[in-house]
């Protein structure tokens, strides 16, 4: 799917229940496999307590990335690339769907989930959290980290586990 097609799916999902609260969440996770590193960026439109729709993009880098800082930086960059598609005009179009119902609780929030935690004893990524959060917030997007960052740490993570089989460097799903 192209990002325009993804956007149309999100519009359709939101129009199906314009009185709800929505969260548009983007998050990336990576897994190192023999000879490559697999990145999955998920785009989720979530209606808390009432369902969700999501899709993902897969990027394969033909090398094993063991630097936690490099991997987290690339994860954040891939999420930011997708989030940049949802510019002010696109967000305004989504908000216009909900506008007639704002007094009944309709709203839209957007987040980038960063696959990092702040607890230095449990997360090797803790040293880089403030840098990644700063990058995301500089875009005007709210950032979430573990344990709230479920799109990166759960949704995207699920699709990183199997090694890539093929010769493509960059694939979209």
N, C-alpha and C positions, 0 to 999 in steps of 0.2 A: 504494500500500500504506500502511496505517496503521503506526505504530510497533509496535503490538501484533502485527500480521502479520509485520513484520520480525523481531521477537523470536522468534516461533514458527518462522520459517525458520532463524534462528540455532540455536535449540534442536534442530531436526531435523538440521541440518548437524553439530552437535557429537555428537549421539546416534549418528550414522552411524559415528563412529570415536572412541569415548570414551577411548581409550588415548593419544590424541595431545596434543601441546602446541598451544595456541591463542593467537592474538593478536586481540583485538577492537580495531579501530583506526578512528577517526573523523577525517576531515580535510576541509577546505574550501579551495577555490581560487576566484578570481574573474577575470573578463575584462571589460574595458570595450569596449563596442560602441557604435555610433552611437545615441544616445538612451537607452541603458540600460547597467546593469552586471549581469552574469550571475554568480550564485554557485552553485556545486555543492558539496554536502556529501555525501561518501561514507561509508558504513558498511560495513566489511570485516571478515569473520571469516576469519582466515587460519590455515591449518595449514601451517607452514613445511615446504616440500618435498613437500607432499601436497595442495595445492589451496586454493581459497578460494571464498567466496560474497560477493557484494556487491550493494548497491543504492545509489541516490543520491536526494537531494532537490535540486530546483532552486528558487532564489529569484531573481526578477527585480526589480531596483530601477529605476524609470523615470528614472534620471539617470546621467550619466557621472561616476564617482568617480575622480579622478586623484590624490588624496592617498593616498600609500602608507600612512601611519599610519591613516587612516580605513578604507581597504580591509582592511588586516591586522587591525584591531580588529573589523570586521564579520565577517571570515572566522573569527576565533577565537570570537566570540560565537555564530555559527551552529553551530560545532562543539560548543561548550559546551552549547547548547540540546539537541542530540541526546544528548550524553553524560549530561546530567542525567536523561534517561529511564532510563538504565541505573543505577538506584539500588542501594542495598545489597541489597534484596530480589531484584531481577532478577539481579544478579551472583551472589548466593548460589544462586539457582536454576541458573545456568549452572555454577557450581563443583560443585554437587551431582551433576551429570552425570559429572564427572570424578573425583570423590572416591574411588570404589572402585578407581580405577586410578592414584592419585597416586604410588604406589611404583614404577610402571612408566613414569613420566615424564609423566603427564597433568598439565597445568597451564593456567591462563588468566591472561593479562596484558592490561591495557587501556591504550590510549594515545590521546592526541589529537595528531595531526600538525599542526604549524604550518608554513605555507608561508613560512618565513623562514630565513635563514642567518646565521651568526655572522661570516663573513668580510666585513669592511667594504669591502674592495676589490671584491668580486664581488656583494654583496647590499646594496641600498638599505634593506632591512628590518632590517639588523643592529642599528640603533639601538633597535629596539623589541622585540628578542627577549626580553630579561630581563623586561620588563613582561608580555608574552603568556605566557611560561613560568610566571611567578608567578601569573597568573590561573588557569591550568589546574591547577597544582599545589595552589592554594588549595582546589580542588574535591576534592582527594584522588586526582587522576588524573595519571599520568605524561605528560610532554610530550616530543615529539621534534621536532627541527628538521632542516633540510637538512644533510647529504644523506640522513639516516635517514627523513625525513618523506615517504616515497614515496606514501602515500595522498593527501596534499594535493598534492604536487608532480607526481605522475604520474597517479594514478587520476582524481581530481577534475579536474585540469587538462585531461585528454582531452575532457571533456564541456563545458568552458567555451568552446571555440574557435568554435563556430557561433553566430551571433546568434540571439536569440529572435525568433520570428515569432508575434505574437499580442498580445492586449490584457491578459492576466492579469498581475497584479503578483506573485503568489506561486503557484507550481505545485509539486506533488510528483510524482515519478516513481518 
